[in-house]
Amino acid sequence: MSGVKLTDIVEKMNLKNLTPEVDITEREVLVQDVNRPALQLAGFFDHFDLNRVQIIGNVECAYLETLEEEKRVEIYQKLLEHKVPCIIFSNELQPDESFIEIAQKNDIPVFGTCKKTSSFMGELIRWLNVKLAPCISIHGVLVEVYGVGVLIMGESGIGKSEAALELIKRGHRLVTDDVVEIRKVSDDTLVGSAPDITRHFIELRGIGIVDVKSMFGVQSVRETQNIDLVITLEDWSRENGLSGIIFRSVRDVIWRSS
């Protein structure tokens, strides 16, 4: 299973690295849930999910401060001998020297953030939920029109990119052209984004590749967008009476076809 690189989490969440000696370049997080090690600090490790990011807030620190140093070091050793992805101190809390020393000895990265514990946990879980969701790639163009995520599909050369460009010129926003990465965040939510290599670019026949962000400004692009509507462009057919634009169910067109 592909995970989220720890370096990406540090950058996205603006975390301060408290153990720079620990190499995190190849570390990954594989689950979107996080854990506050309350019971673990009391010595109870049954059902402890060591694959989760561990977050320590005011309550955990207040409990540790009530303990004698010898007992506190013993708890540190028990907690940090488990190979958790990382430990994050919220609310600008600073771990003591014993914690940092034991973490480095066990090769466990420790980070800090100034954000409140609950809000930080919610933000991290939401972001990991998107990054770790099941993902497929399809051929199409995704734009945001008046806040609605519109996926334009159709055969090559039908005019998907040209239609998207006309929408951009009218103040709407591009998410991705040609390749749409779609993540199933929940049973009711599909989120589309662009591959890194094509982000903010659109390809037009006879013109070439256009940098939408540079040409129309930063307000003309989005990084991600929920998919609310699918439009399929088709050649007009006198026999079949097709109008050229067909509206379809998002889930039927995208996920069931994968």
Order of alpha helices (4+ residues) and beta strands (2+ residues): beta-alpha-beta-beta-beta-alpha-beta-alpha-alpha-beta-alpha-beta-alpha-beta-beta-beta-alpha-beta-beta-beta-beta-beta-alpha-beta-beta-beta-alpha
